[in-house]
Amino acid sequence: MTRLSKQARRRNVSPKRPRPAGPKTGPKKDNLELGYKERANGLQGDLSSQFFVGKIKTV
């Protein structure tokens, strides 16, 4: 078996091949009571129970 150069090794690796995830750098887990962040519904009244329209913040 012959040795491959660095360039040849990079060319042989598929870019879509799944790779192991890197180490997480952010906070491990938010301490949320419900397990998720509550969002206010953009609709009011009877329709709010049927549909959810998230409010979009404009800066």
Secondary structure as UniProt FT lines:
FT   HELIX           6..12
FT   TURN            15..16
FT   HELIX           45..49
//
